[in-house]
């Protein structure tokens, strides 16, 4: 959900991007009642923003003619970076409100000189993203609460759905958040298992911060832990394959979370437990070097 500050900024953004806009339209965009919209308008007016209003059920709001917010100044490189960054958040379903992303994009474009407006527009219309990655599947509040807990070294309680589909409750010391292959993970110490664990954010049902604190281990490699954990997920098939290539080449073509790689005299040994053999066979057929399947027999 939006915070009140975020909604106020979006209302101001809507007023800046429209000659006039109805209260009903604002209410729909920020998911509040018309009465709340009127309250936000009064709050903005109290801040010195000159907003004019038409009376009546279908009344509209507009900024006083000639009023402009101080412009933001971006260089060409900054404008490109901002546009691409916001588009990436939008296309890959990052856990932020899409209305906020769209408002930020509009704000960036309006603050640019004409030459850079066309450049930002061309990026927005012509850059194509492969959005086949899974959607995040969780609310913005989860990542915000976890980020605060991580920053403050604050313990949290989780209601969590396990990989097997069981409802569990965990006391968790969150060390960090990692985005990997389309999924978001919280990494830290699980007091139930008394060991390091990672939790997928889309499986967190509820999260509550506690007053207890913890000390995070120094020099802990979050991404390396996620890769090793995913590569070590148990499955019915134990796979061992000899890759007839160098360890450097193997690391270039095989993602670190796909399995473990160990150099040998005859090449590189790849190991992984998996649930299904079909996808691995397809992956191996696309490699540009010979392979020898040691196991399984299938």
N, C-alpha and C positions, 0 to 999 in steps of 0.2 A: 504493500500500500504506500501511497505518497505521504510524506510528512507535510505538515501545514506550510512550512517554508517552501518546499518543492512546489506545492500547489500555487502559492502566491507568485512564484517566479514564472510558472507556466501560464497563469492568468495574464501576467504582464507581457509575456512573450506573445500570447494570442492577440492581445490588444495592439502590440507593435506590428504584428504581421497582417492585421486586417484593418480596413478603413473603419468598419464597425462590425460588431459581433454580438449576437443575442445571448442573453443569460442562459437560455436553454442549451445553446450550442456549447457554451463554456462548461455548463454543468455536466453535459454528456462526455466531454473530452477529459475532464478531471475526476469524473465519477463521484459527484456530490449533488446535493439538492440545489435548486435555484436560490433558496433562502441562504444557503451557505455561500453561494456565489456573491450574493448581495453583501454578505458580511465581509468577504474577501475584498470586494471593491471598496468598501468603506475603509478597511485597513490600509489599502494602497493609497487611498486619498489622504488618510491621516499621515502617511509617510511623505506627502508632498507631490504625489503623482497626479497630474491634472486629468482626471477621468470624467467625461461627460456621460450622462445617462438619460435615455428616454423613458418616461414613465409608462406604466401599463404592463399588462401580462406579457406582451410580445416586445417589450422594450429592448433596446440595444445599447451597448456601451462602446465608447470610442475615446481615444486619447485626444486631448485638446489639440487643435490644428497648430502645427509648428513645433510641437514638443518632440524632442528626440533625446534618447538616452545617449550618454557619451560613447562614442564608437570605440570598438576594440581594433587594434592595429596588428595585422598579421603580415609577415613576410610571405613570399611565394611558397617557400619550403614549409613554413608553419601551417599555411592554409591547406596544402596537400596532406600534411601529416594529420591535421585535425579531421579533414574530410574522410580520409582512409580509415582512421581510427574509429570514428563514429559509425561509418558504414560496416566495418568489421563487427562491432558490437551489435549492430542491428541484424546483420545477415546470419551471424552465427549464434543468435539467440542468447547473448550474454545475459546474466541475471540482473538486468536493469529495466526499468519501465520504458517501453518503446516510445511512449509519448515524450518522455524526457530526451531520448536520443533524437527524435524528429525535431523537437524544439531546439536542441543544441545545433543540429545541422542548419536549420533555418536561421538561427542567430549568427552562425559563422558566415553563411552566405550573405546576409544583410550587412555584415560589418566589413565586407571586402570591396575594394575598388572594382570597377566594371570588368577589367581584364581578368582578375582573379575569380570573380563571380562565374564567368564563363568556364574557367578552368575547373572550379569546384563542381559546376553543373555537369561538365563532360565526364568527370570522374564518377559522379553519382549515377549517370545514365549509361556509361559504357564499360565500367569495370564489372566483371562477372565473378561471383564467388561460388565455389563448389560447397553447397550447404547440405551435403549428404550426412554430415555429422548429426548425432542425436540432439534433440533439444534439451535444454538444461533441466526442465521438469521440476523446478523448485522456486519458491518465492524469493524476492530480493531480500527480505528480512533475514533469511537464514545466513546468507553470506555476510550481511552487515553485522549481525550479532556475533558470528564466529570471528570476524575480523577484529571486532572490539575486544573480544575475550582473548584472542591471541596477543594483541597489542598490550593488554593489561595483565597477561599471564594469569587469566582467570579460568578456573575450572568450570565445566558445563555438564549438564545432565541431558542426555539424549533419549528420545523415544525413536527407535530405529528398526527398520525392516531388514533382516539379514538376507544374505544371498539365497538362502533356502526358503525365504518367505516368512520367517518367524518374526513375531513382534518381540523386541527386546528393549531393555532399558540399560543405558551405560552411563557411568561416570567417566569423564574424558578430559584429559589435559591437551588442548589443541595447540600444536606447534606451528601449523601453517596450512595453507590452502593451495592445491595444485590443480590446474586445468590440463588434462591429458587425453588426447584422442576423443574429444567430444564430451568427456565427463569431468565433473568437478569432484575433488576428493579433499576431505579434511584428514590431516595426518597428525598423530599424537599418541599419547599413552592411554590405553584402556585399562581402567582399574578392575573391571570384571575379568579380563583375560590376563591381567598383570603383565602386559607386554605392549610393544608398539603395534598399532593397528591403523588402517586407513578406512574411512567411512565415505561412501558416496553420498553427496549432498542431496540427490534426488530421492534417497531412501530415508532421509531424516524426516520423521513425522512431526516432532516437536523438539524445541531446544530451550533450555532455561539456564541462565548464568547463575552460578553460586558465589558465595563470598570467599570460598577457599581459593588459594593461589598455588602456583607451582613454579618450578625453575626449569626452563627449557635447556636441554643439552647444548653445549657449544659446538659449533661446526657441524651441525646435523644437516645432511644433504636430503632435502625433502624430495626432489625429483628422482634422485637415485633410489630412494626407498620405495616410491610409488612404482617405478619401473620393475624393481626386483620383486615387489609384492605381487604385481599383476602377472609377471612371468612365472611365479611360483604357485599360482592358484591350482589346487589339485583337480585332477580329472581322471576318467577311466583308462585313458591311453597314455602310456609313458613313451614319449617320442625321443629318439636319439638319431641324429642325422650327421654324417660327415660331409662338410662343405669343402669342395676342392678349390679353395681360394685362400687368400691371406686374411688374417684377422682384421686388418684395416679395411679391406674391401667388404668383408662380411658385416662389419659395423655400419658401413655406409648404406647397405641395402636392407638390413634387417633391423626393425625398430627395437629399442632396448627392452620394451615391455612384451615383446613377442616370445622371448625365451632367453636362455643363457648361452653364451659363446665361450668356448675354451680352445685356445690354440694347441695343436698337436703337430707331430712330425708329418702326418699325412694331410693336413689341412686344418679345419676348424670344426669342432664338435658342437652341434646345436642340440640343446635339451629343453623339453617342455612337456608338461602334462596337459592334455586337452580333452574336451568333451566330444568333438567331432573331427574326423580325419579329412573330410571333403575340402574344407577351406584351406587346410594346410597343403593338400595336394595341389590345389589351384595356385597357391602362393609359390610353391617349389617349381612349378612348371614355368613360371615367369622369371626365374633367376637366370642370369647369363653365365653360369658356370655349372659344372657337373656336381651331382650330389650322390651319396651312397646312403641308403636307408638301413640303419643297423637294427632299429626296432620302431614300431611293432611289426609283427609278421604281416598284419593286414595291409 
